[in-house]
Structure formats: C-alpha cells, structure tokens
Amino acid sequence: MRQAVIVSYARTGLAKSMRGGFNNTPAMTMLGHAIEHAVQRAGVDPAEVEDVVAGSVAAHGNVARAAALLAGLPVTTSGVSLHRACSSGLNAIANAAHHIVEEGASVVVGCGVDSISFQGGGGGGRDTRLTDLYPDFWMPMIDTADVVAARYGISREVQDAYSLESQRRMAAAQAAGKFKDEIISVKTQMKVVDKATKAESMVDAVVDRDECNRPDTTLEGLARLEPVKGPGKFVTAGNASQLSDGAGAVVLMEAREAERRGLHPLGAFKGWAVAGCQPDEMGIGPVFAIPRLLERHGLKVADIDLWELNEAFASQCLYCRDTLGIDPAKYNVNGGSIAIGHPFGMTGTRLAGHALLEGRRRKAKLVVVSMCVGGGMGAAGLFEVFA
C-alpha cells in the first residue's frame, strides 16, 4: 500500500501585514522562496516535482503555478491553488498526499501562502438566496468569536489569560531557537510610510524571523484593550490572531521512494477530515472535525501526543480544547497564531510542518493539526511523526 511522507519543510518568517517586512512582497514571491528551499532541503531534482498544490485565501489567480515557476521548477511541473479559508494550507497537504497515494505521483509539493497586505478586494458577489437560508453565513469572523464567547460562557479574563500564555510560549520557543529549523531568510523591499508627512519610500529588508509576537505582553496590558466591537463584547487586538504575511511549503514523497533515496522523512500523512457547523459559531468547527478524524482511524483524544489547533481567537480555541478534553500541556506548546500570526492560507502548512518538527523533538508518535474555517466548518489532519 502506498503512503505519503513529508521529507522536508521550509517557511518564511511571518511579518505584520501593512507594516512589516513583506508589505510590498507579492504572495507568489513569498511562496516561490518557500517552495525553492523546501525542494532543496528534500534533495530532489526540481524536475521530479509533478505538481504544486497551494492553499491561499487572499491571492488572486493560480498562485501555485506562478510560485512553482518562480521557485525554479521546470515548466513541466504543474500547479493548482485551492481555497478552503483558514484550512487551505492543510487541505493542500492532504490533496498532495492523495495525489501520491491514489494517482501514483512520486513527488508533490503541498504549500500555503497569504499576503494580507496585497489582499485587495473582490469576492465574486453574493447570492441573496444564501443570505435568506443562512443569515449569518457572511458574519465577520470576529463577530463569530464574540458569539462563541457569549454562548459558551468564555470570559474576557480567561481569553486574555490564554492569549498571554500563547505569547509566553511563543517567546520561549523563539528564544530557544525552536523555529530556526523551519524559517528561511528572505531579502525583500519594504514600504515605509512617514507618520508625519505620509510620504512613502522603499527600503531594503530581510525577513528571517517571526516579527508579529509581543514578548513584553502583560495581563494588565491585555485587560486595558477595548473590545473591537464595543462594550460588552470580548475580542480585542490582544486575544485574536494577527493579520500577517508569509508562506510555507512541504515536499511529499511516496514512502518507499524516500527509503530508496536514503531520505529521513519528518513523518507521514495519515488522513484528514472536515465537518460543518453553524456559520455564526464557525470557530468551534474543530469540535466536529476532530472526532470524525479520530473515529476513522480508531483513535481517541488521549492517543494523540501533540496538538496544533489554530488560534484564530482565544474564545474558540479555548472552547475547542476544553470541550474535546485536550491536555493543555500537549496543545499549542510553542504558542499559536495569537502570538505568531495568521496568514490565512499558509497557517495550515505552518501548523503541520511545526507539529512534525516539534513532535520529533518530543518523541511524539501522533500529532493532529486542526482549525476552524470561515463559513462554519472545521478541518483536521492526522500525521505520524518519524523519530
């Protein structure tokens, strides 16, 4: 039986949208860097890459094909982009794995990217019939997070305390160099706006680390932040994920082919599941996707050694963690998107790659990556970690 394994992983640092090092770097450029380095780390001939599957939410057009060419892959390598909101980067890995297992491909890149700085507009219009059927379908995600907090009794104080812990864990991991094995250095040009004159200029910049986190965060500081949607609400700039830009890629290969080449894969893709929920509480989607995934593989929550569940908002990830009964000591151990940042289409790739690297450090066997998905969905992926 064929099996898809992950033989390499590379990503950019995550930069603050609009104000960070990637504020003038197109999504395809960032993704091209990630793919190029992932392929180099895998030690494969670029011509062997049959396809590139990229998750992206904000990018326009087929960013996978463009990035593949920018990465130096030959014109014979194809590319396809997909959009399942915040699970797009994980969905890309699942599709790449299926391409190997079911279709006989040898080497496929799964990746994710988003530049919120370059997001632009669009959306393709809206059919009013959907609004009639599901009035909350287009509810802004920040409002769904407030709904979850109010509906399930997750206090502002608890959300802020969780967010502080995310910052603390991320700062400790960054200080310990736990992200160095995954981050590649990217030289770019950054747009700078003079606060007084509003004049714009371009400066050379290097993004070689995550720059979104705030290691000096305090509980008192978080408590002083006003809710974005006004008094009586919960979500603030301190207990929600940050808008950010970045890209990540993994190279997948058939297990026996990796063995033949003498490669040491990070782990194996085992499966993935999706599930729907009410749009107005989209943040709790993992509560439905994770049990479906575990049941299909004959597993229980206690069988999973490490969890990466995207921190879109403190309210939803707290609810998911506690409702599923996940041990906090195994959950987002190096911080999450509240501290690190959340380029929508890239996050699933980052979570998967980091879970495999951290799982190897902790001698974990099984890891689960999960996230809520805009429109009222959840997604979850299961990976086996190789020692």
Secondary structure, 3 states (H helix, E strand, C coil): CCCEEEEEEEEECCEECCCCCCCCCCHHHHHHHHHHHHHHHHCCCHHHEEEEEEECCCCCCCHHHHHHHHCCCCCCCEEEEECCHHHHHHHHHHHHHHHHHHHCCCEEEEEEEECCCCCCCCCCCCCHHHHHHCCCCCCCHHHHHHHHHHHCCCCHHHHHHHHHHHHHHHHHHHHCCCCCCCEECEEEEEEEECCCCCCEEEEEEEECCCCCCCCCCCHHHHHHCCCCCCCCCCCCCCCECCCEEEEEEEEEEEHHHHHHCCCCCCEEEEEEEEEECCHHHHHHCHHHHHHHHHHHCCCCHHHCCEEEECCCEHHHHHHHHHHHCCCHHHECCCCCHHHHCCCCCCHHHHHHHHHHHHHHHCCCCEEEEEEEECCCEEEEEEEEECC
